[in-house]
Amino acid sequence: MTVTVNGTNATKVELHEPLFGAWMADVEADTQADITGQVTLSIEGVDFIGTVFRGGIESGHWEGRIIAGAAGLGTALTAKQYISVNVRGLLTDIATATGETLDTTNSDAAALTRVVPKWHRMVGTAGAAVRMLLREIGHGYRVSRAGEIVVGTDTFPEVTLGDEVVTETKPALGIRIIAPLTPGVRPGTTYDGERVSYVVTRATAGGLRQELWRV
């Protein structure tokens, strides 16, 4: 199994991907050099672009938390009033203030061009502002594996891996754990007829596992 952070071997990864919002990963890497700034976490060839939120050297190796994109959705923003601005303009303003990037290619075009006659951005975090805005127009968002904000409504396409093994099921909790070759299941997809709302991907010396939470 090949797992790296900025090209350095990662010995342990626990990656949480929600249906809405930003993913985050706790990582241990086989290095005594500090890792900072924007990074690429690669799990069996699948890349996750994020930013080190905090990290440091512990017991001869690096440990840190990586948050999707620029890790800027926790940034505190001041209140601001907007008159007759489309959703793309509102989100771009938030992204510019936080270092984030809006994915205009994969976002819902109709959602981005929708004009909001009047919107008051309240004091709070950037993530709260994005959620509030998109809730008003009936859409959701997440920070993609590529580290960009994607706006839209999930369609839950079926994912067929063909190489995974189901290792455990927890029907009462709506959880299924699989052992795939790559982290092929993500939130907003359907696996074996069940819609997936949350994915925990763990990469350790024991192999790769994905914990799938049903909607």
C-alpha positions in Angstrom: 0.0 0.0 0.0 1.3 3.4 -1.0 0.3 6.4 1.2 2.2 9.6 1.2 2.0 13.2 2.3 3.9 15.5 0.1 5.9 12.5 -1.1 6.8 11.3 2.4 5.7 7.9 3.5 2.6 8.2 5.8 2.4 5.3 8.3 -1.1 6.1 9.6 -4.1 8.0 8.2 -7.6 8.5 9.4 -9.6 10.6 6.9 -13.2 11.9 7.6 -15.3 12.9 4.6 -18.8 14.4 5.4 -21.7 14.9 3.0 -21.5 18.6 3.7 -18.5 20.8 4.5 -14.8 20.1 4.6 -13.0 16.8 5.0 -10.1 16.4 7.5 -7.4 13.9 8.1 -5.2 12.9 11.0 -1.8 11.8 9.6 1.4 10.3 10.9 4.4 10.5 8.6 7.8 8.8 8.7 9.9 12.0 8.9 11.4 14.3 11.5 11.0 17.3 9.2 8.1 19.6 9.9 5.3 19.5 7.3 3.4 22.8 6.9 1.2 24.7 4.5 -0.6 23.2 1.5 -0.1 19.4 1.1 -1.1 16.5 -1.1 -2.2 13.4 0.8 -2.1 10.5 -1.6 -3.7 7.2 -0.8 -3.1 4.5 -3.4 -2.9 7.1 -6.1 -6.0 9.1 -5.0 -5.0 12.6 -4.1 -6.5 14.8 -1.4 -5.4 18.5 -1.5 -5.5 20.2 1.9 -3.6 22.4 4.4 -1.9 21.5 7.6 -4.0 22.9 10.4 -1.6 21.9 13.1 1.3 19.5 13.4 4.7 18.8 14.8 7.3 16.2 15.6 6.3 13.5 18.2 8.4 10.5 19.1 10.6 10.7 16.0 7.9 11.2 13.5 5.5 13.9 12.2 1.9 14.0 13.4 -0.6 16.5 12.1 -4.2 17.4 11.1 -4.9 18.3 7.5 -8.1 20.1 6.5 -9.4 20.3 3.0 -8.5 23.1 0.7 -7.0 26.1 2.5 -8.4 25.2 5.9 -10.1 28.6 5.7 -13.7 27.8 6.5 -13.1 28.3 10.2 -12.0 31.9 9.5 -14.0 34.5 11.4 -15.7 37.0 9.1 -17.4 40.3 9.8 -20.9 41.1 8.9 -21.6 42.3 5.4 -24.6 43.4 3.4 -25.2 42.4 -0.2 -27.8 43.7 -2.7 -28.7 41.9 -5.9 -25.6 39.6 -6.2 -25.5 36.1 -7.6 -24.5 33.1 -5.5 -21.2 32.8 -7.4 -20.3 36.4 -6.4 -21.2 35.9 -2.8 -19.2 32.7 -2.5 -16.2 34.1 -4.4 -16.2 37.0 -1.9 -16.0 34.5 1.0 -13.4 32.4 -0.8 -11.2 35.4 -1.4 -11.3 36.3 2.2 -10.3 32.8 3.4 -7.9 31.6 0.7 -10.4 29.0 -0.5 -11.3 28.2 -4.2 -14.7 27.9 -5.7 -15.0 25.1 -8.2 -17.1 26.7 -10.9 -16.7 23.7 -13.3 -18.2 21.0 -11.1 -20.7 23.1 -9.2 -24.3 23.5 -10.2 -24.4 26.3 -12.8 -28.0 27.2 -12.1 -27.2 27.5 -8.3 -24.2 29.8 -9.0 -26.0 32.1 -11.3 -29.1 32.5 -9.1 -29.4 36.2 -8.0 -30.0 36.8 -4.3 -31.9 40.2 -4.0 -30.7 40.9 -0.5 -28.5 38.9 1.8 -27.0 39.8 5.2 -23.8 37.9 6.1 -23.8 37.7 9.9 -20.7 37.7 12.1 -19.3 34.2 12.3 -17.2 31.6 10.5 -16.9 31.4 6.8 -18.3 27.9 6.9 -21.4 29.0 8.7 -21.9 31.8 6.1 -21.6 29.3 3.3 -24.1 26.9 4.9 -26.6 29.7 5.6 -26.4 31.1 2.1 -26.9 27.7 0.4 -29.6 26.6 2.8 -31.6 29.6 1.6 -31.4 28.4 -2.0 -31.8 24.7 -1.2 -28.4 23.4 -2.1 -25.5 21.9 -0.2 -21.7 22.0 -0.6 -18.5 20.2 0.3 -14.8 20.8 -0.1 -13.8 18.2 -2.7 -10.8 15.9 -2.6 -9.2 18.4 -5.0 -9.5 21.0 -2.2 -12.2 23.2 -3.9 -15.7 24.2 -2.8 -18.3 22.4 -4.9 -22.0 23.6 -4.8 -24.9 21.4 -5.8 -27.3 18.7 -4.9 -26.0 15.1 -4.6 -27.4 12.6 -7.1 -25.9 9.5 -5.3 -24.5 7.6 -8.4 -23.8 3.9 -7.8 -20.1 3.1 -7.2 -18.9 -0.3 -8.3 -15.3 -1.1 -7.2 -15.1 -4.8 -8.0 -12.1 -5.4 -5.8 -13.4 -4.7 -2.3 -14.2 -7.1 0.6 -16.9 -6.3 3.1 -15.2 -7.0 6.5 -18.0 -5.9 8.9 -21.5 -4.6 9.0 -23.3 -2.8 11.8 -27.0 -2.7 10.7 -28.2 -0.9 13.9 -25.7 2.0 13.2 -26.1 1.9 9.4 -22.4 1.3 9.0 -20.5 -1.0 6.6 -16.8 -1.5 6.6 -15.0 -2.5 3.4 -11.4 -3.3 2.5 -10.9 -1.8 -1.0 -7.7 -1.4 -3.0 -8.3 2.4 -3.3 -10.6 4.8 -1.4 -13.2 4.6 -4.2 -16.3 5.4 -2.1 -17.1 8.9 -1.2 -20.1 10.8 0.4 -22.9 11.5 -2.1 -22.6 8.1 -3.8 -24.4 4.8 -3.5 -22.7 1.6 -2.5 -24.4 -1.8 -2.9 -27.8 -0.1 -3.0 -27.3 2.1 0.0 -26.7 5.9 -0.1 -23.5 7.0 1.7 -23.5 10.2 3.8 -20.2 9.9 5.6 -16.9 8.0 4.9 -14.0 7.3 7.3 -11.0 6.0 5.4 -8.2 4.4 7.5 -4.8 3.5 6.1 -2.5 1.6 8.5 0.1 -1.2 8.4 -2.9 -3.5 8.5 -4.2 -2.2 5.1 -6.9 0.1 3.8 -10.4 0.3 5.2 -13.4 2.5 4.4 -16.2 2.9 7.0 -19.4 3.8 5.1 -22.3 5.5 6.9 -25.7 5.2 5.4 -27.9 8.2 4.8 
